[in-house]
């Protein structure tokens, strides 16, 4: 347990939740199929939500799934791309969610 981060990696056919602790390298925690409608869309709304040990991912407002992980206990927030392809971020929003009130 310790400092690290979680990310959602959006591929052409799936979305993978990954975690990294102490810079040891990312480990895949769970993957979900990308809905066919999302795979064909030019723009995607991606939401990665971390509340306590629950990490969930949504695409265009529909939750794909979640996973529980207690490895990362603190860290930083950010957004980016793992590939040199052009990625356009139209909006970026960070919210502090109270674990007792979050869905």
C-alpha positions as CSV (number, residue, x, y, z in Angstrom):
1,X,0.0,0.0,0.0
2,X,1.2,3.5,-0.6
3,X,1.4,6.4,-3.0
4,X,0.5,5.8,-6.6
5,X,-2.2,6.2,-9.2
6,X,-5.0,4.6,-11.2
7,X,-5.8,5.1,-14.8
8,X,-8.4,4.1,-17.4
9,X,-6.8,3.0,-20.7
10,X,-9.2,3.2,-23.6
11,X,-8.4,0.9,-26.5
12,X,-10.2,0.2,-29.7
13,X,-12.2,-2.7,-28.2
14,X,-11.8,-2.5,-24.4
15,X,-11.2,-0.2,-21.4
16,X,-8.7,-1.3,-18.8
17,X,-8.4,0.0,-15.2
18,X,-4.7,0.0,-14.2
19,X,-2.9,0.8,-11.0
20,X,0.7,1.8,-10.1
21,X,2.2,1.9,-6.6
22,X,5.5,3.7,-5.9
23,X,6.3,3.9,-9.6
24,X,6.8,0.1,-9.8
25,X,4.9,0.0,-13.1
26,X,1.2,-0.3,-14.1
27,X,-0.7,-3.6,-13.4
28,X,-4.0,-4.3,-15.1
29,X,-6.7,-4.6,-12.5
30,X,-9.7,-5.3,-14.8
31,X,-10.8,-4.9,-18.4
32,X,-14.3,-4.3,-19.8
33,X,-15.4,-4.5,-23.4
34,X,-15.9,-1.2,-25.1
35,X,-19.6,-0.9,-26.3
36,X,-19.9,-1.0,-30.1
37,X,-21.5,2.4,-30.1
38,X,-18.6,3.9,-28.2
39,X,-16.0,2.2,-30.4
40,X,-17.5,4.0,-33.5
41,X,-17.8,7.4,-31.8
42,X,-15.3,10.1,-32.5
43,X,-15.6,11.6,-29.1
44,X,-15.9,9.7,-25.8
45,X,-16.8,10.9,-22.4
46,X,-14.6,8.9,-20.0
47,X,-15.1,8.9,-16.3
48,X,-12.7,7.2,-13.9
49,X,-14.1,7.3,-10.3
50,X,-12.1,6.3,-7.3
51,X,-14.1,6.3,-4.0
52,X,-12.4,4.4,-1.2
53,X,-11.2,1.0,-2.6
54,X,-13.8,1.0,-5.5
55,X,-12.6,2.1,-8.9
56,X,-15.2,2.4,-11.6
57,X,-15.1,3.5,-15.3
58,X,-17.9,5.0,-17.3
59,X,-18.1,5.6,-21.1
60,X,-20.6,8.2,-22.3
61,X,-22.5,8.0,-19.0
62,X,-22.8,4.2,-18.8
63,X,-20.8,2.4,-16.2
64,X,-18.8,-0.5,-17.7
65,X,-17.8,-1.9,-14.4
66,X,-15.7,-1.6,-11.3
67,X,-13.0,-3.3,-9.3
68,X,-11.9,-3.0,-5.7
69,X,-8.2,-2.3,-4.9
70,X,-6.7,-1.2,-1.6
71,X,-3.1,-0.9,-3.0
72,X,-3.0,2.9,-3.6
73,X,-3.8,4.9,-0.5
74,X,-2.7,8.4,-1.8
75,X,-1.5,9.9,-5.0
76,X,-2.1,12.5,-7.7
77,X,-4.7,13.2,-10.2
78,X,-4.1,13.7,-13.9
79,X,-5.0,12.9,-17.5
80,X,-2.9,11.9,-20.4
81,X,-2.1,9.5,-23.2
82,X,0.2,6.5,-23.2
83,X,0.6,6.6,-27.0
84,X,2.0,9.4,-29.2
85,X,-1.3,9.6,-31.1
86,X,-3.2,12.8,-31.0
87,X,-5.6,13.0,-28.1
88,X,-8.0,15.9,-27.7
89,X,-9.3,16.7,-24.2
90,X,-12.4,18.9,-24.5
91,X,-13.0,19.2,-20.8
92,X,-11.4,17.9,-17.6
93,X,-13.1,17.9,-14.3
94,X,-11.9,16.7,-10.9
95,X,-14.4,16.2,-8.1
96,X,-13.8,15.3,-4.4
97,X,-16.3,12.6,-3.6
98,X,-17.3,11.7,-0.1
99,X,-17.2,7.9,0.2
100,X,-20.2,7.8,2.5
101,X,-22.4,9.7,-0.1
102,X,-21.0,8.5,-3.4
103,X,-22.9,5.8,-5.4
